[in-house]
Amino acid sequence: NQIKDGGSKTIRELKDGSLAFSFFNHKNGTGHDVYEVHTGKGDAKRVLEIQKLDDNHHLQVWLNSSDNNGTSKCNQINGTDASMYPPFRQKGDSMYIFSADICRSVQLFYQKEITYKGIPGYRYSIGENFVNDIGPEHDNECFCVDKLTNIIKRKNGCLYAGALDLTTCLDAPVILTLPHMLGASNEYTKTIRGLNPDAKKHQTFVDVQHLTGVPLQGGKRVQFNMFLKSIN
């Protein structure tokens, strides 16, 4: 009855009476409307830096007992939207991008000099710590939304290293990891067969022309997971 009445976001009844299931169908057409960005006036290195998202300075996603007003570091909007990057980069610099797909800001770290089709630039990567360093010991307990039951997690409600609960972001019981559980805790990898993590294949990276901030090439590599349990 709940499905027929439209009460389920992930399951819907088709005309022939069968059921269609999708975690993300309800997200179609729900992109953010307005980004307010820095013009770069007075500081060219801040050009296109996001100032507001849908008229808000902070997200209202990562809300738990450690963050009652939505202003924690988890809800901060830092960097650009990744269509462009800050210009005049220096070797060793890090920078932030904001990814609306996963409702969080992500830090990119300098890796090396590159040349792409004859154009010099710098390569940046998120690194494995992107989803490894989460919990009170890293001063970001706000990422521990603790919305899912009967899953493998720590006593404090946080997931083990290498996993991020996106339930409150996607309104679906989805866990984010790097592909093939790259860098994830053995608590998760030991439960799955066929994993072949490879940092060269499974790391998110972007090559940026360091003087202009123009992206040259990149790869966004993440994996969406869900916990399943036997019904036998």
Backbone as a chain_set.jsonl record, in Angstrom:
{"seq": "NQIKDGGSKTIRELKDGSLAFSFFNHKNGTGHDVYEVHTGKGDAKRVLEIQKLDDNHHLQVWLNSSDNNGTSKCNQINGTDASMYPPFRQKGDSMYIFSADICRSVQLFYQKEITYKGIPGYRYSIGENFVNDIGPEHDNECFCVDKLTNIIKRKNGCLYAGALDLTTCLDAPVILTLPHMLGASNEYTKTIRGLNPDAKKHQTFVDVQHLTGVPLQGGKRVQFNMFLKSIN", "coords": {"N": [[0.823, -1.204, 0.0], [1.961, 1.217, 0.753], [3.747, 1.659, -1.339], [1.997, 1.873, -3.547], [0.65, 4.154, -2.802], [2.5, 6.044, -3.22], [4.39, 6.403, -1.259], [6.96, 5.47, -1.096], [10.24, 6.338, -1.974], [12.116, 4.978, -3.399], [11.073, 2.74, -4.612], [8.709, 1.962, -7.091], [5.485, 1.331, -8.522], [4.833, -0.184, -11.624], [2.912, 0.068, -14.722], [2.122, -2.499, -15.442], [1.915, -3.765, -13.062], [4.24, -4.716, -11.964], [7.284, -4.076, -10.085], [9.515, -1.344, -9.917], [12.815, -0.502, -9.074], [14.986, 1.913, -7.755], [17.678, 3.644, -6.371], [18.271, 6.285, -6.892], [16.409, 7.51, -8.545], [14.56, 9.382, -7.619], [16.138, 11.574, -7.381], [16.502, 12.748, -9.802], [16.454, 15.685, -11.728], [16.776, 17.377, -9.557], [18.805, 19.169, -9.093], [21.006, 21.68, -7.694], [20.024, 25.105, -7.608], [21.157, 27.81, -7.675], [24.378, 29.14, -7.693], [26.351, 31.383, -5.94], [29.186, 33.146, -6.637], [32.634, 34.143, -6.109], [33.967, 37.07, -7.601], [36.615, 37.498, -8.046], [37.647, 39.975, -7.81], [39.945, 42.041, -6.263], [41.262, 39.838, -5.246], [42.555, 37.658, -7.182], [42.997, 34.948, -6.962], [40.786, 33.918, -5.781], [38.765, 33.726, -7.578], [35.671, 32.581, -8.822], [35.231, 31.097, -6.548], [32.982, 29.508, -4.421], [30.472, 31.271, -2.786], [27.847, 31.259, -1.847], [25.29, 28.772, -1.788], [22.317, 28.1, -3.254], [21.413, 30.367, -1.886], [22.466, 30.029, 0.642], [25.036, 30.047, 3.081], [26.071, 27.795, 4.235], [25.768, 24.195, 4.167], [22.904, 22.143, 4.986], [23.053, 19.473, 5.762], [24.763, 17.601, 7.098], [23.872, 16.908, 9.91], [23.927, 16.29, 13.251], [24.351, 15.184, 16.659], [26.714, 16.483, 17.152], [26.613, 18.794, 15.785], [24.563, 21.212, 15.871], [23.626, 23.451, 14.573], [24.347, 23.492, 11.921], [26.761, 24.626, 11.072], [29.215, 23.393, 11.124], [32.48, 22.054, 10.147], [31.907, 20.064, 8.33], [29.652, 20.919, 6.973], [30.536, 23.13, 5.648], [31.033, 25.15, 2.75], [33.423, 25.04, 0.471], [35.833, 26.254, -1.885], [35.731, 25.904, -5.542], [33.282, 24.863, -8.05], [34.509, 22.928, -9.51], [34.48, 23.289, -12.238], [36.216, 25.223, -12.954], [39.414, 26.224, -11.618], [41.368, 27.742, -8.941], [43.573, 30.292, -10.146], [47.145, 30.805, -10.818], [48.669, 28.849, -9.414], [50.864, 27.296, -7.025], [53.619, 25.032, -6.654], [53.063, 22.349, -4.466], [50.875, 23.497, -3.277], [47.57, 23.119, -1.908], [44.069, 22.713, -2.654], [40.514, 23.396, -2.613], [37.494, 21.804, -3.712], [33.97, 21.908, -4.263], [31.621, 19.385, -4.129], [28.513, 18.819, -5.181], [27.247, 16.434, -5.621], [27.956, 14.667, -3.619], [27.555, 16.137, -1.427], [29.554, 17.663, -0.033], [32.63, 19.411, 0.712], [35.828, 18.954, -0.776], [39.235, 18.309, -0.359], [41.981, 18.887, -2.481], [45.182, 17.665, -3.289], [48.476, 18.639, -4.185], [50.324, 16.779, -6.567], [52.204, 16.338, -8.735], [54.19, 17.715, -11.488], [52.832, 17.966, -14.775], [52.345, 17.276, -18.303], [50.01, 17.941, -20.711], [48.972, 17.213, -23.821], [50.935, 18.929, -24.774], [50.63, 21.087, -23.096], [51.659, 22.577, -20.134], [51.149, 21.708, -16.682], [49.733, 21.093, -13.376], [49.227, 18.201, -11.398], [46.582, 17.146, -9.3], [45.255, 15.385, -6.491], [42.731, 13.667, -4.569], [43.495, 11.89, -2.606], [43.668, 9.065, -0.328], [42.806, 9.677, 2.22], [40.546, 11.131, 2.072], [38.147, 9.697, 2.592], [39.046, 8.296, 4.72], [39.9, 9.549, 7.084], [37.806, 10.097, 9.215], [35.773, 10.932, 11.912], [35.548, 11.425, 15.529], [38.184, 11.638, 16.401], [39.396, 12.952, 14.382], [38.272, 15.378, 14.369], [35.903, 15.718, 12.927], [33.406, 14.602, 13.439], [30.895, 15.173, 12.647], [30.373, 14.044, 10.183], [29.513, 11.543, 10.794], [26.684, 10.339, 10.539], [25.097, 8.258, 11.363], [22.687, 6.873, 10.608], [21.927, 4.417, 9.635], [20.991, 1.087, 10.427], [22.005, -2.152, 11.673], [24.467, -2.475, 10.33], [27.988, -2.646, 9.531], [29.85, -0.951, 11.734], [31.57, 1.431, 13.864], [31.571, 1.585, 17.5], [30.912, 4.157, 18.251], [29.204, 5.002, 16.324], [30.276, 5.944, 13.976], [31.431, 5.085, 10.689], [33.854, 2.595, 9.695], [37.273, 3.201, 8.622], [37.595, 4.55, 5.347], [35.011, 4.699, 4.367], [31.969, 6.478, 3.804], [28.935, 7.601, 5.024], [26.218, 8.394, 3.113], [23.562, 8.832, 3.563], [21.957, 11.017, 4.545], [22.576, 12.87, 2.657], [21.844, 11.897, 0.076], [19.358, 10.947, 0.519], [18.966, 8.236, 0.624], [19.971, 4.87, 1.399], [23.011, 4.8, 1.112], [26.469, 4.105, 0.818], [29.547, 5.658, 0.491], [32.618, 4.872, -1.055], [36.054, 4.619, -2.153], [36.775, 3.268, -5.445], [36.718, -0.3, -5.65], [37.052, -0.493, -2.942], [39.355, 0.901, -2.203], [41.881, 1.557, 0.058], [40.201, 1.129, 2.215], [38.948, -0.019, 5.429], [39.773, -3.232, 6.788], [37.566, -4.35, 7.95], [35.527, -4.031, 6.17], [36.543, -4.838, 3.623], [37.097, -7.542, 3.965], [34.707, -8.797, 3.716], [34.012, -8.992, 1.105], [34.397, -10.453, -2.074], [36.704, -10.506, -4.844], [37.874, -7.98, -5.016], [40.117, -5.588, -6.326], [41.978, -3.314, -5.65], [43.601, -0.436, -6.939], [45.699, 2.18, -6.883], [46.504, 3.79, -9.039], [44.493, 3.41, -10.89], [42.161, 3.95, -9.511], [42.069, 6.328, -8.094], [40.776, 9.6, -7.614], [41.516, 12.353, -9.661], [42.827, 15.476, -10.971], [44.106, 17.333, -13.656], [45.523, 20.456, -13.913], [45.93, 23.554, -15.571], [48.274, 25.507, -14.327], [48.635, 28.305, -14.217], [46.357, 29.54, -15.221], [44.214, 28.141, -14.132], [42.589, 26.489, -15.557], [41.002, 23.389, -16.131], [42.581, 20.491, -17.441], [42.455, 17.696, -17.825], [40.849, 14.92, -16.181], [39.705, 12.599, -13.626], [36.913, 11.392, -12.04], [36.505, 9.288, -9.519], [34.717, 7.217, -7.727], [32.839, 5.023, -5.588], [29.643, 3.712, -5.118], [27.916, 2.083, -2.544], [25.912, -0.414, -0.858], [24.722, -1.872, 2.153], [23.978, -5.253, 2.448], [22.017, -7.954, 3.676], [21.608, -11.39, 4.514], [18.493, -13.037, 3.927], [17.742, -15.506, 4.543]], "CA": [[0.0, 0.0, 0.0], [2.83, 2.385, 0.803], [4.275, 1.867, -2.681], [0.907, 2.35, -4.392], [0.28, 5.512, -2.394], [3.616, 6.946, -3.489], [5.126, 6.665, -0.03], [8.344, 5.022, -1.208], [11.009, 7.089, -2.955], [13.034, 4.119, -4.14], [10.33, 1.683, -5.31], [7.441, 2.431, -7.655], [4.734, 0.313, -9.252], [4.661, 0.079, -13.045], [1.558, -0.137, -15.229], [1.8, -3.925, -15.488], [1.863, -4.286, -11.701], [5.571, -5.047, -11.47], [7.906, -3.024, -9.289], [10.801, -0.818, -10.365], [13.608, -0.066, -7.921], [16.147, 2.753, -8.032], [18.047, 4.495, -5.247], [18.485, 7.682, -7.255], [15.408, 8.043, -9.47], [13.925, 10.571, -7.04], [17.071, 12.694, -7.421], [16.502, 13.348, -11.133], [15.868, 17.018, -11.794], [16.805, 18.047, -8.249], [20.076, 19.862, -8.952], [20.961, 22.975, -7.019], [19.586, 26.158, -8.522], [21.966, 29.017, -7.822], [25.664, 29.33, -7.031], [26.892, 32.738, -5.901], [30.628, 32.924, -6.611], [33.514, 35.31, -5.988], [34.351, 37.62, -8.905], [38.061, 37.612, -8.141], [38.051, 41.362, -7.588], [40.722, 42.201, -5.039], [42.07, 38.63, -5.024], [42.292, 36.819, -8.353], [43.063, 33.535, -6.601], [39.488, 33.492, -5.256], [37.767, 33.792, -8.635], [34.722, 31.459, -8.907], [35.062, 30.441, -5.249], [31.563, 29.538, -4.061], [30.127, 32.054, -1.604], [26.554, 30.769, -1.38], [24.612, 27.741, -2.573], [20.88, 28.289, -3.02], [21.284, 31.48, -0.942], [22.94, 29.613, 1.964], [26.488, 29.992, 3.244], [26.412, 26.453, 4.703], [24.81, 23.119, 3.905], [22.105, 21.663, 6.113], [23.051, 18.036, 5.458], [25.456, 16.805, 8.113], [23.328, 17.367, 11.181], [23.823, 15.288, 14.31], [24.538, 15.754, 17.997], [27.925, 17.301, 17.202], [26.428, 19.996, 14.975], [23.149, 21.541, 16.013], [23.208, 24.605, 13.777], [24.734, 23.366, 10.527], [27.928, 25.437, 10.722], [30.437, 22.627, 11.336], [33.333, 21.938, 8.971], [31.273, 19.158, 7.371], [28.669, 21.676, 6.203], [31.147, 24.281, 4.998], [31.139, 25.128, 1.293], [34.749, 25.574, 0.168], [36.368, 26.054, -3.222], [34.897, 26.1, -6.725], [32.47, 23.688, -8.388], [35.399, 22.072, -10.312], [34.493, 23.662, -13.654], [37.464, 25.978, -13.013], [40.176, 26.164, -10.376], [42.076, 28.996, -8.684], [44.773, 30.477, -10.977], [48.436, 31.127, -10.188], [48.974, 27.815, -8.435], [52.26, 27.045, -6.693], [53.896, 23.643, -6.307], [52.828, 22.045, -3.059], [49.59, 24.044, -2.834], [46.348, 22.315, -1.957], [42.9, 23.539, -2.945], [39.244, 22.732, -2.356], [36.351, 21.861, -4.613], [32.725, 21.489, -3.639], [30.894, 18.415, -4.942], [27.11, 18.73, -4.781], [26.814, 15.038, -5.733], [28.176, 13.98, -2.345], [27.221, 17.094, -0.361], [30.68, 18.039, 0.816], [33.839, 19.977, 0.125], [36.898, 17.964, -0.858], [40.548, 18.925, -0.528], [42.853, 18.309, -3.5], [46.581, 17.847, -2.921], [49.44, 18.65, -5.288], [51.039, 15.525, -6.758], [53.393, 16.441, -9.594], [54.058, 18.452, -12.738], [52.398, 17.128, -15.9], [52.148, 17.93, -19.591], [48.867, 17.348, -21.405], [48.911, 17.711, -25.2], [51.875, 20.023, -24.9], [50.321, 22.165, -22.153], [52.156, 22.238, -18.794], [50.192, 21.89, -15.597], [49.962, 20.359, -12.137], [48.224, 17.174, -11.064], [46.076, 17.138, -7.926], [44.493, 14.186, -6.158], [42.077, 13.772, -3.266], [44.147, 11.043, -1.62], [42.816, 8.094, 0.357], [42.291, 10.233, 3.471], [39.244, 11.715, 1.763], [37.14, 8.956, 3.354], [39.695, 7.534, 5.789], [40.042, 10.313, 8.326], [36.478, 10.55, 9.626], [35.45, 10.537, 13.274], [35.888, 12.431, 16.545], [39.633, 11.794, 16.511], [39.805, 13.846, 13.294], [37.497, 16.608, 14.534], [34.83, 15.835, 11.933], [32.382, 13.63, 13.81], [29.64, 15.548, 11.996], [30.136, 13.143, 9.059], [28.984, 10.277, 11.313], [25.252, 10.609, 10.695], [24.571, 7.12, 12.128], [21.28, 6.684, 10.254], [21.673, 3.049, 9.202], [21.081, 0.053, 11.455], [22.448, -3.478, 11.237], [25.597, -2.38, 9.418], [29.287, -2.729, 10.186], [30.31, 0.389, 12.102], [32.209, 1.512, 15.171], [30.649, 1.757, 18.62], [30.481, 5.555, 18.337], [28.295, 5.28, 15.222], [31.023, 6.261, 12.761], [31.867, 3.951, 9.891], [35.294, 2.364, 9.72], [38.03, 3.983, 7.642], [37.381, 4.285, 3.929], [33.592, 4.694, 4.009], [31.218, 7.665, 4.211], [27.488, 7.396, 4.958], [25.576, 9.476, 2.366], [22.111, 8.725, 3.744], [21.301, 12.32, 4.654], [22.871, 13.621, 1.439], [21.125, 11.373, -1.081], [18.056, 10.442, 0.941], [18.988, 6.82, 0.263], [20.968, 4.182, 2.237], [24.176, 4.611, 0.252], [27.776, 4.295, 1.421], [30.562, 6.044, -0.485], [34.012, 4.467, -0.88], [36.8, 4.655, -3.397], [36.547, 2.029, -6.193], [37.318, -1.532, -5.122], [37.333, -0.256, -1.523], [40.738, 1.348, -2.068], [42.222, 2.167, 1.334], [39.161, 0.917, 3.225], [39.237, -0.908, 6.548], [39.585, -4.67, 6.606], [36.217, -4.692, 8.404], [34.681, -4.064, 4.977], [37.127, -5.578, 2.505], [37.083, -8.986, 4.213], [33.371, -9.331, 3.442], [33.746, -8.912, -0.333], [35.333, -11.151, -2.949], [36.947, -9.925, -6.158], [38.395, -6.617, -4.972], [41.467, -5.384, -6.847], [42.251, -1.878, -5.575], [44.81, 0.037, -7.609], [45.679, 3.637, -6.739], [46.62, 4.439, -10.35], [43.221, 3.296, -11.596], [40.983, 4.22, -8.684], [42.148, 7.615, -7.413], [40.263, 10.788, -8.287], [42.583, 13.322, -9.912], [42.581, 16.491, -11.995], [45.268, 18.066, -14.149], [45.125, 21.861, -14.02], [46.906, 24.529, -16.05], [48.471, 26.149, -13.031], [48.586, 29.767, -14.285], [44.994, 29.994, -15.532], [43.201, 27.398, -13.387], [41.748, 25.724, -16.484], [41.228, 21.942, -16.047], [43.039, 19.866, -18.68], [41.822, 16.378, -17.829], [40.652, 14.435, -14.821], [38.894, 11.404, -13.439], [36.184, 11.336, -10.771], [36.405, 7.847, -9.294], [34.162, 6.823, -6.439], [31.991, 3.828, -5.653], [28.471, 3.711, -4.244], [27.679, 0.75, -1.988], [24.87, -0.55, 0.152], [24.848, -3.07, 2.966], [22.949, -6.266, 2.249], [22.083, -9.056, 4.629], [20.878, -12.579, 4.092], [17.129, -13.155, 4.441], [17.487, -16.928, 4.804]], "C": [[0.862, 1.26, 0.0], [3.384, 2.703, -0.58], [3.195, 2.44, -3.591], [0.522, 3.782, -4.058], [1.4, 6.526, -2.634], [4.459, 7.251, -2.276], [6.57, 6.227, -0.067], [9.054, 5.816, -2.296], [11.846, 6.193, -3.85], [12.336, 3.008, -4.92], [9.027, 2.269, -5.841], [6.796, 1.312, -8.46], [4.551, 0.745, -10.702], [3.249, -0.274, -13.487], [1.151, -1.605, -15.238], [1.77, -4.562, -14.108], [3.206, -4.685, -11.13], [6.171, -3.835, -10.757], [9.251, -2.622, -9.886], [11.519, -0.225, -9.161], [14.782, 0.783, -8.384], [16.423, 3.639, -6.83], [18.013, 5.974, -5.617], [17.444, 8.26, -8.202], [14.78, 9.33, -8.935], [14.843, 11.791, -7.041], [17.103, 13.373, -8.786], [15.82, 14.716, -11.104], [15.892, 17.782, -10.489], [18.134, 18.761, -8.014], [19.918, 21.201, -8.258], [20.71, 24.083, -8.034], [20.624, 27.247, -8.744], [23.264, 28.918, -7.018], [26.001, 30.814, -7.074], [28.394, 32.61, -5.703], [31.387, 34.249, -6.53], [33.935, 35.775, -7.385], [35.855, 37.627, -9.117], [38.561, 39.026, -7.942], [38.759, 41.485, -6.233], [41.605, 41.011, -4.725], [41.748, 37.639, -6.132], [42.297, 35.334, -8.017], [41.733, 33.008, -6.055], [38.4, 33.493, -6.332], [36.981, 32.481, -8.726], [34.611, 30.65, -7.616], [33.607, 30.595, -4.798], [31.365, 30.301, -2.756], [28.811, 31.578, -0.986], [26.042, 29.687, -2.329], [23.131, 27.818, -2.245], [20.637, 29.274, -1.882], [21.703, 31.112, 0.477], [24.467, 29.564, 1.986], [26.955, 28.602, 3.661], [25.367, 25.46, 4.206], [23.989, 22.854, 5.161], [21.934, 20.149, 5.96], [23.592, 17.217, 6.616], [25.063, 17.304, 9.492], [23.227, 16.207, 12.155], [24.134, 15.971, 15.635], [25.769, 16.644, 18.094], [27.77, 18.607, 16.435], [24.954, 20.365, 14.961], [22.689, 22.692, 15.13], [23.708, 24.592, 12.342], [25.964, 24.145, 10.116], [29.245, 24.692, 10.925], [31.248, 22.564, 10.048], [32.717, 21.02, 7.916], [30.304, 19.898, 6.455], [29.241, 22.913, 5.525], [31.223, 24.079, 3.487], [32.44, 25.822, 0.922], [35.119, 25.313, -1.29], [35.393, 26.369, -4.335], [34.071, 24.847, -6.977], [33.218, 22.728, -9.305], [35.308, 22.338, -11.807], [35.721, 24.519, -13.963], [38.125, 25.892, -11.638], [40.901, 27.491, -10.16], [43.322, 29.116, -9.569], [46.021, 30.715, -10.129], [48.777, 30.135, -9.075], [50.479, 27.698, -8.227], [52.443, 25.564, -6.366], [53.699, 23.438, -4.808], [51.531, 22.602, -2.521], [48.521, 22.959, -2.79], [45.194, 23.258, -2.267], [41.647, 22.713, -2.716], [38.327, 22.816, -3.569], [35.121, 21.458, -3.81], [31.994, 20.57, -4.601], [29.471, 18.283, -4.428], [26.616, 17.291, -4.808], [26.964, 14.285, -4.421], [28.052, 14.939, -1.162], [28.399, 17.443, 0.545], [31.799, 18.68, 0.004], [34.96, 18.95, 0.224], [38.219, 18.687, -1.103], [41.37, 18.156, -1.552], [44.299, 18.655, -3.163], [47.478, 17.777, -4.156], [50.184, 17.318, -5.347], [52.333, 15.702, -7.56], [53.117, 17.38, -10.769], [53.645, 17.483, -13.844], [52.43, 17.966, -17.179], [51.027, 17.204, -20.31], [48.732, 18.006, -22.772], [49.753, 18.972, -25.372], [51.673, 21.168, -23.933], [50.816, 21.771, -20.764], [51.089, 22.484, -17.735], [50.606, 21.11, -14.373], [48.854, 19.334, -11.957], [47.886, 17.257, -9.577], [45.242, 15.884, -7.713], [43.857, 14.359, -4.787], [42.787, 12.948, -2.204], [43.157, 10.135, -0.902], [42.193, 8.664, 1.625], [40.941, 10.904, 3.306], [38.121, 11.016, 2.53], [37.757, 8.119, 4.472], [39.676, 8.263, 7.124], [38.709, 10.93, 8.729], [36.195, 10.044, 11.037], [35.88, 11.602, 14.262], [37.382, 12.659, 16.681], [40.194, 12.7, 15.416], [38.996, 15.139, 13.299], [36.466, 16.804, 13.428], [33.748, 14.774, 12.17], [31.043, 13.95, 13.152], [29.357, 14.696, 10.766], [29.53, 11.81, 9.503], [27.487, 10.437, 11.582], [24.528, 9.471, 11.41], [23.082, 6.892, 11.882], [20.932, 5.233, 9.926], [21.866, 2.074, 10.356], [21.555, -1.256, 10.837], [23.533, -3.408, 10.166], [26.886, -2.448, 10.225], [29.782, -1.315, 10.464], [30.925, 0.342, 13.489], [31.17, 1.784, 16.258], [30.126, 3.188, 18.72], [29.559, 5.96, 17.191], [28.982, 5.634, 13.921], [31.343, 4.976, 11.996], [33.374, 3.781, 10.045], [35.957, 3.137, 8.574], [37.703, 3.561, 6.215], [35.945, 4.309, 3.489], [32.902, 5.931, 4.58], [29.735, 7.416, 3.983], [26.831, 8.608, 4.289], [24.062, 9.495, 2.537], [21.433, 10.086, 3.764], [21.554, 13.197, 3.43], [21.963, 13.198, 0.294], [19.719, 10.902, -0.758], [17.88, 8.995, 0.499], [20.11, 6.159, 1.064], [22.226, 3.806, 1.464], [25.458, 4.938, 1.014], [28.783, 4.601, 0.316], [31.919, 5.479, -0.09], [34.756, 4.814, -2.161], [36.575, 3.331, -4.119], [37.339, 0.857, -5.617], [37.739, -1.376, -3.665], [38.779, 0.162, -1.279], [40.948, 2.054, -0.733], [41.235, 1.92, 2.456], [39.603, -0.087, 4.287], [38.988, -2.367, 6.179], [38.212, -5.123, 7.08], [35.25, -4.778, 7.224], [35.255, -4.963, 3.884], [37.071, -7.087, 2.713], [35.734, -9.614, 3.894], [33.064, -9.42, 1.953], [34.82, -9.659, -1.105], [35.521, -10.368, -4.247], [37.463, -8.504, -6.164], [39.831, -6.573, -5.497], [41.804, -3.895, -6.834], [43.595, -1.514, -6.192], [44.77, 1.563, -7.6], [45.753, 4.349, -8.086], [45.296, 4.433, -11.107], [42.056, 3.896, -10.82], [41.056, 5.508, -7.871], [41.485, 8.703, -8.259], [41.404, 11.793, -8.455], [42.1, 14.374, -10.901], [43.912, 17.13, -12.359], [44.83, 19.486, -14.475], [46.263, 22.684, -14.616], [47.107, 25.524, -14.911], [48.426, 27.675, -13.065], [47.165, 30.288, -14.477], [43.919, 29.328, -14.69], [42.279, 26.582, -14.262], [42.032, 24.228, -16.319], [41.595, 21.369, -17.411], [42.448, 18.477, -18.865], [41.656, 15.931, -16.387], [39.831, 13.17, -14.8], [38.25, 11.428, -12.068], [35.853, 9.873, -10.503], [35.971, 7.554, -7.867], [33.257, 5.623, -6.664], [30.85, 3.973, -4.663], [28.166, 2.278, -3.827], [26.436, 0.761, -1.112], [25.087, -1.858, 0.89], [23.67, -3.994, 2.682], [23.104, -7.341, 3.31], [21.222, -10.206, 4.139], [19.48, -12.602, 4.707], [16.769, -14.611, 4.701], [17.52, -17.216, 6.299]], "O": [[0.539, 2.245, -0.665], [3.483, 3.87, -0.959], [3.45, 3.392, -4.329], [0.113, 4.539, -4.938], [1.272, 7.704, -2.299], [5.174, 8.253, -2.255], [7.341, 6.568, 0.83], [8.541, 5.955, -3.407], [12.244, 6.601, -4.942], [12.944, 2.398, -5.798], [8.325, 2.985, -5.127], [7.485, 0.453, -9.011], [4.168, 1.881, -10.982], [2.478, -0.849, -12.718], [-0.024, -1.926, -15.064], [1.616, -5.778, -13.995], [3.31, -4.966, -9.937], [5.64, -2.727, -10.821], [10.029, -3.477, -10.31], [10.916, 0.463, -8.336], [15.494, 0.403, -9.314], [15.522, 4.307, -6.323], [17.758, 6.824, -4.763], [17.584, 9.407, -8.627], [14.5, 10.255, -9.698], [14.406, 12.903, -6.745], [17.669, 14.458, -8.922], [14.744, 14.875, -10.527], [15.127, 18.73, -10.311], [18.547, 18.941, -6.868], [18.832, 21.781, -8.236], [21.141, 23.994, -9.184], [20.938, 27.574, -9.889], [23.245, 28.647, -5.818], [25.942, 31.433, -8.136], [28.839, 32.031, -4.713], [30.857, 35.315, -6.84], [34.225, 34.95, -8.252], [36.321, 37.75, -10.25], [39.77, 39.258, -7.907], [38.227, 41.081, -5.2], [42.598, 41.151, -4.011], [40.788, 36.875, -6.035], [41.666, 34.543, -8.717], [41.566, 31.801, -5.884], [37.229, 33.282, -6.019], [37.568, 31.399, -8.708], [33.952, 29.611, -7.603], [33.071, 31.703, -4.799], [32.011, 30.01, -1.749], [28.677, 31.504, 0.236], [26.336, 29.702, -3.524], [22.732, 27.624, -1.097], [19.778, 29.057, -1.027], [21.337, 31.808, 1.424], [25.102, 29.103, 1.038], [28.121, 28.262, 3.461], [24.241, 25.829, 3.872], [24.343, 23.291, 6.256], [20.823, 19.622, 6.021], [22.96, 16.26, 7.063], [25.813, 18.022, 10.152], [22.509, 15.241, 11.898], [24.173, 17.199, 15.714], [25.872, 17.466, 19.005], [28.68, 19.437, 16.427], [24.191, 19.877, 14.127], [21.487, 22.892, 14.954], [23.521, 25.566, 11.614], [26.202, 24.317, 8.921], [30.303, 25.32, 10.898], [30.773, 22.967, 8.986], [32.983, 21.187, 6.726], [30.154, 19.537, 5.288], [28.503, 23.666, 4.89], [31.451, 22.967, 3.012], [32.556, 27.042, 1.04], [34.762, 24.28, -1.856], [34.365, 27.011, -4.118], [34.145, 23.883, -6.215], [32.612, 21.795, -9.832], [35.997, 21.675, -12.583], [36.206, 24.536, -15.094], [37.494, 25.541, -10.642], [41.034, 28.28, -11.094], [44.055, 28.14, -9.727], [45.959, 30.811, -8.903], [49.123, 30.519, -7.958], [51.266, 27.966, -9.134], [51.526, 24.919, -5.858], [54.121, 24.26, -3.994], [51.112, 22.233, -1.425], [48.573, 21.995, -3.553], [45.338, 24.475, -2.15], [41.705, 21.486, -2.634], [38.38, 23.77, -4.345], [35.223, 20.756, -2.804], [31.771, 20.927, -5.757], [29.24, 17.706, -3.365], [25.67, 16.951, -4.098], [26.192, 13.369, -4.137], [28.403, 14.594, -0.034], [28.244, 17.509, 1.764], [31.894, 18.513, -1.212], [35.033, 18.179, 1.181], [38.303, 19.57, -1.956], [41.45, 16.928, -1.502], [44.607, 19.79, -2.8], [47.263, 16.96, -5.052], [50.62, 16.792, -4.322], [53.407, 15.28, -7.133], [51.98, 17.784, -11.013], [54.057, 16.324, -13.849], [52.53, 19.192, -17.138], [51.088, 15.989, -20.498], [48.422, 19.193, -22.877], [49.346, 19.938, -26.019], [52.448, 22.125, -23.934], [50.424, 20.719, -20.26], [50.237, 23.361, -17.882], [51.692, 20.534, -14.327], [47.7, 19.569, -12.317], [48.759, 17.414, -8.724], [44.604, 15.385, -8.64], [44.367, 15.097, -3.944], [42.696, 13.267, -1.018], [41.957, 10.406, -0.874], [41.151, 8.179, 2.065], [40.268, 11.209, 4.291], [37.233, 11.682, 3.062], [37.064, 7.32, 5.102], [39.458, 7.652, 8.17], [38.509, 12.138, 8.6], [36.362, 8.857, 11.319], [36.513, 12.584, 13.875], [37.81, 13.756, 17.039], [41.332, 13.162, 15.509], [39.037, 15.905, 12.336], [36.186, 17.936, 13.035], [33.251, 14.143, 11.237], [30.155, 13.098, 13.102], [28.207, 14.624, 10.334], [29.081, 11.03, 8.664], [27.077, 10.645, 12.724], [23.468, 9.684, 11.998], [22.307, 6.736, 12.826], [19.757, 4.863, 9.939], [22.787, 2.219, 11.16], [21.505, -1.434, 9.62], [23.523, -4.184, 9.211], [26.874, -2.322, 11.45], [30.096, -0.569, 9.537], [30.816, -0.658, 14.199], [30.035, 2.164, 15.969], [29.022, 3.411, 19.218], [29.171, 7.123, 17.09], [28.348, 5.627, 12.866], [31.504, 3.912, 12.594], [34.077, 4.698, 10.468], [35.284, 3.653, 7.682], [37.555, 2.375, 5.918], [35.658, 3.973, 2.34], [33.207, 6.373, 5.687], [29.323, 7.06, 2.879], [26.876, 9.715, 4.825], [23.356, 10.112, 1.739], [20.436, 10.289, 3.071], [20.824, 14.159, 3.194], [21.378, 14.044, -0.383], [18.971, 10.503, -1.651], [16.805, 8.584, 0.063], [21.104, 6.814, 1.379], [22.47, 2.63, 1.195], [25.523, 5.918, 1.757], [28.857, 3.881, -0.679], [32.33, 5.588, 1.065], [34.15, 5.253, -3.139], [36.215, 2.348, -3.472], [38.473, 1.011, -5.162], [38.667, -2.041, -3.205], [39.361, -0.189, -0.252], [40.268, 3.034, -0.43], [41.411, 2.453, 3.551], [40.509, -0.891, 4.068], [38.114, -2.686, 5.372], [37.734, -6.175, 6.657], [34.267, -5.517, 7.277], [34.53, -5.76, 3.289], [37.004, -7.838, 1.741], [35.627, -10.838, 3.81], [31.984, -9.869, 1.568], [36.01, -9.517, -0.825], [34.62, -9.659, -4.694], [37.492, -7.871, -7.219], [40.654, -7.42, -5.15], [41.907, -3.277, -7.894], [44.595, -2.203, -5.989], [43.908, 2.168, -8.237], [45.135, 5.399, -8.264], [45.014, 5.35, -11.877], [41.063, 4.309, -11.42], [40.184, 5.754, -7.038], [41.624, 8.715, -9.482], [42.159, 12.054, -7.519], [41.092, 14.187, -11.583], [44.735, 17.428, -11.493], [43.877, 19.691, -15.226], [47.419, 22.534, -14.22], [46.202, 26.29, -14.579], [48.196, 28.291, -12.025], [46.811, 31.348, -13.96], [42.826, 29.876, -14.539], [41.289, 26.034, -13.776], [43.195, 23.827, -16.362], [40.986, 21.724, -18.421], [41.992, 18.132, -19.955], [42.258, 16.504, -15.479], [39.324, 12.724, -15.829], [38.94, 11.477, -11.05], [35.012, 9.288, -11.186], [36.763, 7.636, -6.928], [32.953, 5.263, -7.801], [31.068, 4.317, -3.501], [28.159, 1.369, -4.658], [25.971, 1.817, -0.681], [25.576, -2.832, 0.318], [22.515, -3.568, 2.677], [24.21, -7.599, 3.784], [20.231, -10.005, 3.436], [19.301, -12.233, 5.867], [15.626, -14.92, 5.04], [17.326, -18.36, 6.711]]}, "num_chains": 1, "name": "protein.A"}
